[in-house]
Structures are given as C-alpha cells and as structure tokens.
Amino acid sequence: MLSKNSYGRDKIIEGLNVTAEMLNPDSITRQLNDQISLAKAFVVIAKESNNLQFAWELSAQIRNSQILLSNAALRRSPLTLRESETAVRDMALLLFQAQQLHYDSSTMIMRLKARIQDLEEQMSSVTDKSNKYGQIAAEEVPKSLYCLGVRLTTEWFKNSDMQKKVIRNVQNSMKLKDNNLYHFCVFSDNILATSVVINSTASNSLNPNKLVFHLVTDEVNYAAMKAWFTMNSFRGVTVDVQKFEDFKWLNASYVPVLKQLQDSDTQNYYFSGSNDGGKTPIKFRNPKYLSMLNHLRFYIPEVFPSLKKLVFLDDDVVVQKDLSGLFTVDLKGNVNGAVETCMETFHRYHKYLNYSHPLIRSHFDPDACGWAFGMNVFDLVEWRKRNVTGIYHYWQEKNVDRTLWKLGTLPPGLLTFYGLTEPLDPNWHVLGLGYTNVDPQVIGNGAVLHFNGNSKPWLKIAMEKYKPLWEKYVDFTHPMLERCNFH
C-alpha cells in the first residue's frame, strides 16, 4: 500500500504544506488519513456486531496513526517512509481483516441505514413525549399564580373600601367611550400576564393618561382582576375589567363555538380524548381552543359598541415602544392591521387550512400570506359595515366536524379577515420568543414582543434569555407577589 515515489525518500523537506499533502494522491499523510477514516467506520460496525476485541484493535491502531500525524505536524515536515511503514502496514492488515468479516461498503451502508432508522424512531418517540410534556407544562397553572388569584379574590370580598373605590370612579366611564383616546383590549384569565401588558405599555407611552385598557376575563378571575387593578396604578392609564358571563348576547343560539360545546362528539374530542389511537397531536385537542376568552376576539365590536378603533393585545406580549402610532396607521379600508408571517413557506394559508376540502380550495389562495394574532389594529367601523362577525360565524359553522382546520383561532381568523387585512411594518410585532431564537437586533427594534409558543415567561419552561424582557415589568417586591413566592 506504500507508494514508491519521491515521497518515499527519507529526506525531510523543510516546512509542511498540509493542504498540498492532502491533495497529493501519493502522500503518506493522505494514506494514513484515509485509513483512519475507514477504520473509524469499521469500529462502529464492529461494536454493532459485538466484536469488541476487533473494535479495540482498530481503535488502538487509529491512535498510533494519529500520533504519527501529530508528530509530523508539530515538527512541520512530512512523514517519511521509514517512520510510517509499520503503521501503514498494520492498519492495512486490520482493514483487510474487516473486509473478510464482511465490513465492506455495502454491508456497512445497510447496517448504518438500519441504525439510522432505529435512531430516528427513538428520536420521534422522544420528540413526541417532549411535545406532550411541554404542552402539559404550558397548560398547568403555576402555584404562585393560583396563590395570587386566591389572595386577591379574598382581598376583594373583605375590602369594602376597594369595592366602593370602583363604584365611585365614574370618570372612567366617560373615558371608556371617548374615541379621542387610545383604546386597547386584552382577553385573559392571567392576572400577572395582563398586568405586564399594561405596565409595559404605560412605561413606554409618551401619553399614558390617554391610554384606556379594556380587560375581559371570566367569572372565576373577575374579583381577583378587579382587586389587582384597583390596588395598583399604571402612570395614569385607565383600566376597566369585565367578565364575559355578563354579556347576555353571548349564548349558544348566537355563538357557534358555544353551540358546538353542547355536541357530544365535540365534548369527547376535546375533553375525553379522541378515538383515533393517538394519531391526533395533543395540541389539537386542547380545550382552551374552545374557550370564549379565545374566541371573544371575533366579537370585539359587540363587546365595545361605542368604539371606532382599537388595538387588540394577547396576554403573552410585552411592549417596549410607544404604540400611539398604531392609531394613525392607514388601513386603506381594511378591517384588520396585522404583521405578516410569510417570510417562510410554512406560514402561508396551506399550512393552517385543509386544501383537500373543496370549500377551502375554491375560496382561498393556498400561497396567501399568513399573519399573526397578538397585536392587531381593528377598524371597528369597517368591521360592522362588512359584518365580519357574520363571516366568522359562517366558517365556524362549516367546521363543526373539524374538516376545514383543527387548531386554534388563527385559521378561522385567516378565513374571516381574508382580503380585509392590511400588512403592518414587521417592527410593530415581533414573534417567536416563546419557542425559538430571534435575532437580537429584531428584538431591539420591536414595539411588541410576543412570547407565542409553550415557553411562556411566567412558566418554569420559559426561555431564560428572554425572561428579563418580561420580568422587568414585574414588581417582585409587591406584598402580594412576595406572599405567593414570585421570584
């Protein structure tokens, strides 16, 4: 296997050009490197075949050859025939023995393919378990949040002065309908997350006294929400809290989602698990997607009948710029102002909707650009004029058997606001802080940062590098938070 050429002479050439050595087909250095690469592959196969003695012999010879190469590199001169002949010969004998054991390329490929397939199956199983556990962790209410809700509820009912303060604050009722102010809405059952949304918006506002926040929660969290936003102030921001159970028009005869909740098949799908042998991912069966707090975004004009323009914020966002500019954005006759997410193909309509269904295929371009909920500007005058809620009802009723889409409020949103959405500057709404890496420069330029994904900043599974962006708007010295072990 040794070449009989000028590289075989004992003369040591001054200087070592590694690139030239590796490109030269007659180089001893190259021969040794090729042998080492092949031997490493055979070590894997020997171990897979439980031939541990042969694997050890190969590994030992690999180390010997690597020492020779290392010494040559240190002295900056090529290997000579005399010093490398034994190593090359011994390795050649081992490689020949490997061939006799059928460790040839075709056998190696077959074994490696089988090994890769086995590893892929293991990885798929681990990924599936990780997704399930991540989903469970995301849905679990942390003890500290539960504690905060209980303490605030208790405080509300025992503190009559706090209740009287809310009743006396009649000035707020005027602001709630004043279209010269900046109106925001948040639908949530998470007190601390909602507080961060309001605090961060107020802290970065040029005119916080012109901000009005309309909060809608549920019966369970209503008293706690009222207590928190009564005992805390946010630079003069007006905060109003309602519960959706008080909306008498929100009933099964009008709202398709509530009607579907009465259906036994729907109840079984979301609350008892599906009967498809686990083929449906757990996230598709999350009951939160039938929550009225999730679907209330499609009824905003009815929730706030006096308002003309409003910014919708999810409770998993944090604001780091003044948002007054959103209220002067020209929506060009459209209803929804949103940041598009179609920089990648998987954020186009075909990702969210079932294009094998003729109703979807005939009405919507599969390559239409998707957009994000979480920070949206809504022209409520145009909304009412175009009966957008009626459009939503139409598609929600068509999807009673979940054949048009499976997951969440974004797919019906894409259908409802199709042709009615005006793209906004991407800096208004930066997504992905709840599950992926985001360019630090993009984060720095973002007005609203969205922790969409399972890794919410108030959970233990949050992404540590992004938590400070959210935590800076939490006063951990607040007595209520200290008592509930927030840290």
FENQUIHU-V420868 format. One record per residue. N is the residue number from 0. RES is the residue in three letters. OMEGA is omega in whole degrees, -180 to 180 (* if undefined). Layout:
BEGIN
n: [N,N]
res: [RES,RES]
omega: [OMEGA,OMEGA]
END
This chain:
BEGIN
n: [0,1,2,3,4,5,6,7,8,9,10,11,12,13,14,15,16,17,18,19,20,21,22,23,24,25,26,27,28,29,30,31,32,33,34,35,36,37,38,39,40,41,42,43,44,45,46,47,48,49,50,51,52,53,54,55,56,57,58,59,60,61,62,63,64,65,66,67,68,69,70,71,72,73,74,75,76,77,78,79,80,81,82,83,84,85,86,87,88,89,90,91,92,93,94,95,96,97,98,99,100,101,102,103,104,105,106,107,108,109,110,111,112,113,114,115,116,117,118,119,120,121,122,123,124,125,126,127,128,129,130,131,132,133,134,135,136,137,138,139,140,141,142,143,144,145,146,147,148,149,150,151,152,153,154,155,156,157,158,159,160,161,162,163,164,165,166,167,168,169,170,171,172,173,174,175,176,177,178,179,180,181,182,183,184,185,186,187,188,189,190,191,192,193,194,195,196,197,198,199,200,201,202,203,204,205,206,207,208,209,210,211,212,213,214,215,216,217,218,219,220,221,222,223,224,225,226,227,228,229,230,231,232,233,234,235,236,237,238,239,240,241,242,243,244,245,246,247,248,249,250,251,252,253,254,255,256,257,258,259,260,261,262,263,264,265,266,267,268,269,270,271,272,273,274,275,276,277,278,279,280,281,282,283,284,285,286,287,288,289,290,291,292,293,294,295,296,297,298,299,300,301,302,303,304,305,306,307,308,309,310,311,312,313,314,315,316,317,318,319,320,321,322,323,324,325,326,327,328,329,330,331,332,333,334,335,336,337,338,339,340,341,342,343,344,345,346,347,348,349,350,351,352,353,354,355,356,357,358,359,360,361,362,363,364,365,366,367,368,369,370,371,372,373,374,375,376,377,378,379,380,381,382,383,384,385,386,387,388,389,390,391,392,393,394,395,396,397,398,399,400,401,402,403,404,405,406,407,408,409,410,411,412,413,414,415,416,417,418,419,420,421,422,423,424,425,426,427,428,429,430,431,432,433,434,435,436,437,438,439,440,441,442,443,444,445,446,447,448,449,450,451,452,453,454,455,456,457,458,459,460,461,462,463,464,465,466,467,468,469,470,471,472,473,474,475,476,477,478,479,480,481,482,483,484,485,486]
res: [MET,LEU,SER,LYS,ASN,SER,TYR,GLY,ARG,ASP,LYS,ILE,ILE,GLU,GLY,LEU,ASN,VAL,THR,ALA,GLU,MET,LEU,ASN,PRO,ASP,SER,ILE,THR,ARG,GLN,LEU,ASN,ASP,GLN,ILE,SER,LEU,ALA,LYS,ALA,PHE,VAL,VAL,ILE,ALA,LYS,GLU,SER,ASN,ASN,LEU,GLN,PHE,ALA,TRP,GLU,LEU,SER,ALA,GLN,ILE,ARG,ASN,SER,GLN,ILE,LEU,LEU,SER,ASN,ALA,ALA,LEU,ARG,ARG,SER,PRO,LEU,THR,LEU,ARG,GLU,SER,GLU,THR,ALA,VAL,ARG,ASP,MET,ALA,LEU,LEU,LEU,PHE,GLN,ALA,GLN,GLN,LEU,HIS,TYR,ASP,SER,SER,THR,MET,ILE,MET,ARG,LEU,LYS,ALA,ARG,ILE,GLN,ASP,LEU,GLU,GLU,GLN,MET,SER,SER,VAL,THR,ASP,LYS,SER,ASN,LYS,TYR,GLY,GLN,ILE,ALA,ALA,GLU,GLU,VAL,PRO,LYS,SER,LEU,TYR,CYS,LEU,GLY,VAL,ARG,LEU,THR,THR,GLU,TRP,PHE,LYS,ASN,SER,ASP,MET,GLN,LYS,LYS,VAL,ILE,ARG,ASN,VAL,GLN,ASN,SER,MET,LYS,LEU,LYS,ASP,ASN,ASN,LEU,TYR,HIS,PHE,CYS,VAL,PHE,SER,ASP,ASN,ILE,LEU,ALA,THR,SER,VAL,VAL,ILE,ASN,SER,THR,ALA,SER,ASN,SER,LEU,ASN,PRO,ASN,LYS,LEU,VAL,PHE,HIS,LEU,VAL,THR,ASP,GLU,VAL,ASN,TYR,ALA,ALA,MET,LYS,ALA,TRP,PHE,THR,MET,ASN,SER,PHE,ARG,GLY,VAL,THR,VAL,ASP,VAL,GLN,LYS,PHE,GLU,ASP,PHE,LYS,TRP,LEU,ASN,ALA,SER,TYR,VAL,PRO,VAL,LEU,LYS,GLN,LEU,GLN,ASP,SER,ASP,THR,GLN,ASN,TYR,TYR,PHE,SER,GLY,SER,ASN,ASP,GLY,GLY,LYS,THR,PRO,ILE,LYS,PHE,ARG,ASN,PRO,LYS,TYR,LEU,SER,MET,LEU,ASN,HIS,LEU,ARG,PHE,TYR,ILE,PRO,GLU,VAL,PHE,PRO,SER,LEU,LYS,LYS,LEU,VAL,PHE,LEU,ASP,ASP,ASP,VAL,VAL,VAL,GLN,LYS,ASP,LEU,SER,GLY,LEU,PHE,THR,VAL,ASP,LEU,LYS,GLY,ASN,VAL,ASN,GLY,ALA,VAL,GLU,THR,CYS,MET,GLU,THR,PHE,HIS,ARG,TYR,HIS,LYS,TYR,LEU,ASN,TYR,SER,HIS,PRO,LEU,ILE,ARG,SER,HIS,PHE,ASP,PRO,ASP,ALA,CYS,GLY,TRP,ALA,PHE,GLY,MET,ASN,VAL,PHE,ASP,LEU,VAL,GLU,TRP,ARG,LYS,ARG,ASN,VAL,THR,GLY,ILE,TYR,HIS,TYR,TRP,GLN,GLU,LYS,ASN,VAL,ASP,ARG,THR,LEU,TRP,LYS,LEU,GLY,THR,LEU,PRO,PRO,GLY,LEU,LEU,THR,PHE,TYR,GLY,LEU,THR,GLU,PRO,LEU,ASP,PRO,ASN,TRP,HIS,VAL,LEU,GLY,LEU,GLY,TYR,THR,ASN,VAL,ASP,PRO,GLN,VAL,ILE,GLY,ASN,GLY,ALA,VAL,LEU,HIS,PHE,ASN,GLY,ASN,SER,LYS,PRO,TRP,LEU,LYS,ILE,ALA,MET,GLU,LYS,TYR,LYS,PRO,LEU,TRP,GLU,LYS,TYR,VAL,ASP,PHE,THR,HIS,PRO,MET,LEU,GLU,ARG,CYS,ASN,PHE,HIS]
omega: [180,-179,-179,-177,-176,178,-179,-178,-177,-177,178,-179,-180,179,-178,176,-174,-179,179,179,-176,179,-178,-177,-178,-176,176,177,180,179,-180,179,178,179,-179,-180,-180,-179,179,178,180,176,180,-178,179,178,178,180,180,176,-171,179,-180,178,179,180,178,-179,180,-180,175,179,179,-179,180,177,177,-179,180,179,179,-180,-179,-178,176,174,-177,175,177,180,-175,-176,-174,-174,-178,-178,-180,-179,-179,179,180,178,179,179,176,178,179,177,178,178,-180,173,-179,-173,-177,178,-179,-180,-180,-178,180,177,179,180,179,179,179,179,178,178,178,-179,178,179,180,179,179,178,180,179,-179,-179,178,178,179,180,-179,-178,-177,178,179,-179,-178,178,178,178,-180,179,-179,-178,-180,178,178,180,-179,-175,179,-177,-179,179,178,179,179,179,179,-179,-178,-173,-177,-179,180,-177,176,-179,-176,-178,-176,-177,173,179,-179,-174,178,174,176,177,-171,171,-178,-175,-175,179,179,178,178,178,-177,-178,-179,177,-180,-176,-177,-179,175,-180,-176,-180,178,-179,176,178,177,180,173,179,179,-177,-176,-174,-174,-178,180,177,-180,-179,-176,-175,171,-178,180,177,-175,175,176,178,175,-179,177,-178,174,172,-173,178,179,-180,-174,-180,-178,-177,-174,-180,-178,-172,-178,-179,178,177,-180,179,179,-179,-176,179,179,179,180,-178,-174,-171,-179,-176,-178,-180,-178,177,178,-179,180,-180,-176,-177,179,-177,-179,-178,-178,-179,172,180,178,176,175,-175,-179,179,179,-179,-175,180,179,176,-178,-172,-177,-174,-179,-179,-173,175,178,178,171,-178,178,176,171,-175,180,175,174,-175,-177,180,179,-176,176,177,178,179,174,178,179,-176,-171,171,-175,176,-180,-176,-172,174,176,-176,-176,175,175,-171,-176,178,-171,-171,-179,-177,171,178,-176,-179,177,-176,-175,-175,-170,176,-178,180,176,-174,175,177,-172,162,177,173,-176,173,-178,170,-174,176,178,179,-179,-177,-176,179,-177,179,176,177,178,179,-179,-176,178,179,178,-176,-177,179,176,179,179,175,-177,-163,161,-177,-180,179,177,176,178,178,-175,-176,179,-178,-178,-175,177,-180,177,174,-178,-180,179,-172,-180,-176,167,-176,180,-179,-175,177,179,179,-180,179,177,178,-179,-179,-173,176,178,178,-172,177,178,-172,-177,-172,-180,-174,179,-180,177,-179,179,175,-171,-174,180,-177,-179,179,-180,-174,180,179,175,177,-176,176,178,-177,-180,-179,178,-180,-179,173,170,177,*]
END
